[in-house]
Amino acid sequence: MTASSTTLEFLLVCENYHTLTAISQAIKQIGGNLGFAPATDSAHEYLQRRKVDGIFVDMEVSGAQNLITCIRQGMSNRNSVVFACVPSPTASPIVFVTGATFLLQKPLTMESVVASLNAAQEMMAREKRQYFRLPVNLPVFLVAGGVEQRAKMTNLSEGGMALRLGKPLEHRSIVEFTFELSSGATIRGKGLTAWANNDGLIGVKFQFLHGDGASRLQEWLNARLDISSRNGARSMALPARESHEC
């Protein structure tokens, strides 16, 4: 696995120096960024503020299984790849893990972690592209609860968009929307309001797009992602209040 122009973001939840060293060396090897939380309470706080691609959880940390369960029941990180680091069965009773994508048996080495990262590469890249947020300034026509209004789109991804509205909407409102891309393609669909922040922005998660809207949108975003990649740009991080992990 090689470093891509869109850097992968990871979180490690661990209090073991050997595990920390092996994982940090592996993340450095692939050119990723690694955040660290020594306990599950600080991990919860970190995930409330950040969208990450992969999460390493040392299952010997208190509350580790509850953390993974919470991640899977959350919003922005529910599809992140979870690497559960389990003790060797010769050193500890067998640990059963629910919700993990990969099980990594300790003691870890840089090589064993890199091998797991290689296996997860396609999943993380696909999720990364879905959450790539392109800054835009596009008018949007909305209908929610029978009320029509115009909004301004501030960023756009395959999975949703951020909007600035004149009239606020309730959380988890169903909205119908129409907007036109710079390519001339008209995108129509239905979505669900997923978050709101103090700056008057709301996030709409797409439920479906009519006709060939999904393919038209993906082609348009891919072209701009390629331009950003050539310029060495990185995808935008989610604003702190956009994430609602438990």
PLY file of the C-alpha trace (Angstrom):
ply
format ascii 1.0
element vertex 246
property float x
property float y
property float z
element edge 245
property int vertex1
property int vertex2
end_header
0.00 0.00 0.00
1.38 3.38 -0.94
0.50 6.81 0.33
-2.14 8.51 -1.77
-2.64 12.19 -2.40
-5.71 11.99 -0.17
-4.21 11.06 3.19
-5.89 8.37 5.28
-6.75 9.27 8.87
-6.52 6.78 11.75
-7.19 6.64 15.47
-5.40 4.30 17.87
-7.01 3.45 21.23
-4.29 1.81 23.26
-2.20 1.98 26.42
0.48 -0.55 25.42
3.79 0.87 24.27
4.68 -2.08 22.00
1.31 -1.93 20.23
1.57 1.85 19.88
5.04 1.57 18.35
4.10 -1.12 15.80
0.97 0.69 14.63
2.55 4.15 14.47
5.44 2.76 12.40
2.99 1.07 10.02
0.89 4.22 9.58
4.05 6.21 8.91
5.07 3.58 6.36
1.88 4.08 4.34
1.88 7.87 4.72
-1.20 8.13 6.92
-2.04 10.36 9.88
-2.50 8.80 13.32
-4.40 10.18 16.29
-4.03 8.62 19.73
-6.38 8.04 22.67
-5.13 6.17 25.75
-8.65 5.33 26.95
-12.14 4.86 25.52
-13.57 8.07 27.01
-10.99 10.18 25.16
-11.62 8.06 22.03
-15.35 8.91 22.20
-14.47 12.61 22.39
-12.05 12.33 19.47
-14.62 10.58 17.25
-17.24 13.22 18.03
-14.96 15.78 16.37
-13.32 13.84 13.55
-14.09 11.62 10.57
-11.50 8.84 10.40
-10.83 6.04 7.91
-9.54 3.39 10.30
-9.70 2.81 14.06
-7.30 0.52 15.94
-8.73 -0.65 19.26
-6.65 -2.58 21.79
-9.21 -4.99 23.24
-7.36 -5.01 26.57
-8.36 -1.37 27.14
-11.34 -1.06 29.49
-14.58 -0.50 27.57
-13.12 -1.52 24.20
-16.10 -3.60 23.06
-18.55 -0.87 24.07
-16.51 1.64 22.05
-16.75 -0.51 18.90
-20.48 -1.00 19.42
-20.92 2.76 19.81
-18.93 3.42 16.62
-21.20 1.08 14.64
-24.30 2.77 16.03
-22.99 6.28 15.35
-23.17 8.49 12.29
-20.01 9.73 10.59
-17.66 6.88 11.61
-20.03 3.92 11.52
-18.49 2.65 8.27
-14.87 3.17 9.30
-12.63 0.10 9.23
-12.11 -1.17 12.80
-8.96 -3.13 13.58
-9.40 -4.99 16.89
-6.06 -5.85 18.49
-6.57 -9.03 20.50
-4.16 -10.74 22.89
-2.44 -13.97 21.89
-4.56 -16.98 22.99
-1.45 -18.39 24.67
-1.18 -15.30 26.89
-4.86 -14.62 27.59
-8.30 -16.25 27.19
-9.80 -15.93 23.70
-11.44 -12.52 23.21
-14.71 -12.38 21.25
-15.20 -9.12 19.33
-18.39 -7.86 17.71
-18.33 -5.15 15.05
-14.64 -5.31 14.11
-13.58 -5.47 10.47
-10.20 -7.14 11.14
-8.70 -8.97 14.11
-4.97 -8.36 14.70
-3.30 -10.77 17.08
-0.73 -9.37 19.48
2.15 -8.95 19.74
1.95 -6.76 16.64
4.77 -5.94 14.26
4.98 -3.16 11.73
4.84 -5.78 8.96
1.70 -7.47 10.29
-0.10 -4.13 10.64
0.91 -3.03 7.11
-0.44 -6.34 5.78
-3.81 -5.63 7.42
-3.80 -2.09 6.05
-3.17 -3.46 2.56
-6.14 -5.80 2.96
-8.34 -2.87 4.03
-7.12 -0.48 1.33
-10.07 -0.87 -1.04
-12.68 -0.44 1.71
-11.01 2.66 3.11
-10.50 4.20 -0.33
-14.16 3.64 -1.26
-15.38 5.21 1.99
-12.91 8.08 1.57
-14.23 8.90 -1.88
-17.81 8.82 -0.63
-16.98 11.39 2.05
-14.74 13.59 -0.11
-16.31 17.03 0.33
-15.86 19.50 -2.47
-16.37 23.19 -1.63
-19.07 24.60 -3.93
-21.39 27.57 -4.25
-24.53 26.22 -5.90
-28.20 27.20 -5.58
-30.52 24.41 -4.42
-34.31 24.21 -4.58
-35.76 22.39 -1.54
-39.16 21.06 -0.52
-39.58 19.91 3.09
-42.91 19.33 4.85
-44.69 20.89 1.89
-42.71 24.11 2.25
-40.57 25.28 -0.66
-37.40 27.31 -0.22
-34.10 28.10 -1.89
-30.78 27.31 -0.26
-27.08 27.72 -0.99
-24.93 24.59 -1.14
-21.48 25.01 0.46
-20.01 21.53 -0.06
-20.93 18.34 -1.87
-20.01 14.64 -1.74
-21.34 11.40 -3.19
-23.28 10.85 0.01
-24.66 14.29 0.79
-24.32 18.07 0.90
-24.07 20.98 3.30
-26.58 23.82 2.88
-27.17 27.31 4.20
-30.90 27.91 4.63
-33.13 30.90 5.20
-35.62 28.81 7.23
-34.27 26.14 9.60
-35.37 22.52 9.31
-35.95 20.00 12.07
-33.37 17.25 12.59
-34.03 14.18 10.40
-36.49 16.00 8.14
-37.20 14.42 4.74
-36.31 16.83 1.93
-36.68 16.77 -1.83
-34.03 18.75 -3.70
-32.97 19.89 -7.14
-29.66 21.46 -8.15
-27.58 21.88 -11.29
-23.88 21.05 -11.60
-21.46 23.22 -13.55
-21.48 20.50 -16.23
-25.14 21.29 -16.84
-26.43 18.05 -15.30
-29.54 18.49 -13.16
-29.58 16.40 -9.97
-32.89 15.59 -8.32
-33.43 13.40 -5.30
-34.57 12.88 -1.74
-32.53 13.14 1.44
-32.56 13.32 5.22
-31.24 16.17 7.36
-28.42 14.64 9.41
-26.81 17.52 11.34
-26.87 21.26 11.97
-24.28 23.64 13.38
-24.20 27.07 15.00
-23.21 28.77 11.74
-26.61 28.14 10.17
-25.51 25.16 8.08
-27.31 21.83 7.80
-26.18 18.54 6.35
-28.41 16.50 4.04
-27.64 12.82 3.57
-28.78 11.52 0.17
-31.30 8.67 0.29
-31.62 8.33 -3.50
-31.07 10.31 -6.70
-33.49 10.16 -9.63
-32.56 8.77 -13.05
-28.85 8.81 -13.84
-28.19 11.43 -11.15
-25.88 9.17 -9.12
-23.59 8.42 -12.06
-23.63 12.05 -13.25
-22.70 13.26 -9.77
-19.97 10.65 -9.36
-18.41 11.55 -12.71
-18.45 15.24 -11.84
-16.92 14.67 -8.38
-14.30 12.25 -9.72
-13.11 14.84 -12.23
-12.68 17.41 -9.47
-11.09 14.90 -7.10
-8.52 14.13 -9.79
-7.79 17.86 -10.14
-7.44 18.19 -6.36
-5.14 15.16 -6.27
-2.87 16.63 -8.92
-2.70 19.84 -6.93
-1.86 17.89 -3.78
-5.08 18.99 -2.10
-6.60 17.07 0.76
-10.29 16.45 1.38
-11.93 18.79 3.87
-12.32 17.64 7.46
-15.83 17.60 8.87
-16.66 20.58 11.09
-16.78 19.55 14.74
-20.56 19.72 15.09
-21.24 17.62 12.00
-20.26 14.41 13.77
-22.71 12.79 16.19
-21.11 9.63 17.53
-22.58 8.17 20.72
0 1
1 2
2 3
3 4
4 5
5 6
6 7
7 8
8 9
9 10
10 11
11 12
12 13
13 14
14 15
15 16
16 17
17 18
18 19
19 20
20 21
21 22
22 23
23 24
24 25
25 26
26 27
27 28
28 29
29 30
30 31
31 32
32 33
33 34
34 35
35 36
36 37
37 38
38 39
39 40
40 41
41 42
42 43
43 44
44 45
45 46
46 47
47 48
48 49
49 50
50 51
51 52
52 53
53 54
54 55
55 56
56 57
57 58
58 59
59 60
60 61
61 62
62 63
63 64
64 65
65 66
66 67
67 68
68 69
69 70
70 71
71 72
72 73
73 74
74 75
75 76
76 77
77 78
78 79
79 80
80 81
81 82
82 83
83 84
84 85
85 86
86 87
87 88
88 89
89 90
90 91
91 92
92 93
93 94
94 95
95 96
96 97
97 98
98 99
99 100
100 101
101 102
102 103
103 104
104 105
105 106
106 107
107 108
108 109
109 110
110 111
111 112
112 113
113 114
114 115
115 116
116 117
117 118
118 119
119 120
120 121
121 122
122 123
123 124
124 125
125 126
126 127
127 128
128 129
129 130
130 131
131 132
132 133
133 134
134 135
135 136
136 137
137 138
138 139
139 140
140 141
141 142
142 143
143 144
144 145
145 146
146 147
147 148
148 149
149 150
150 151
151 152
152 153
153 154
154 155
155 156
156 157
157 158
158 159
159 160
160 161
161 162
162 163
163 164
164 165
165 166
166 167
167 168
168 169
169 170
170 171
171 172
172 173
173 174
174 175
175 176
176 177
177 178
178 179
179 180
180 181
181 182
182 183
183 184
184 185
185 186
186 187
187 188
188 189
189 190
190 191
191 192
192 193
193 194
194 195
195 196
196 197
197 198
198 199
199 200
200 201
201 202
202 203
203 204
204 205
205 206
206 207
207 208
208 209
209 210
210 211
211 212
212 213
213 214
214 215
215 216
216 217
217 218
218 219
219 220
220 221
221 222
222 223
223 224
224 225
225 226
226 227
227 228
228 229
229 230
230 231
231 232
232 233
233 234
234 235
235 236
236 237
237 238
238 239
239 240
240 241
241 242
242 243
243 244
244 245
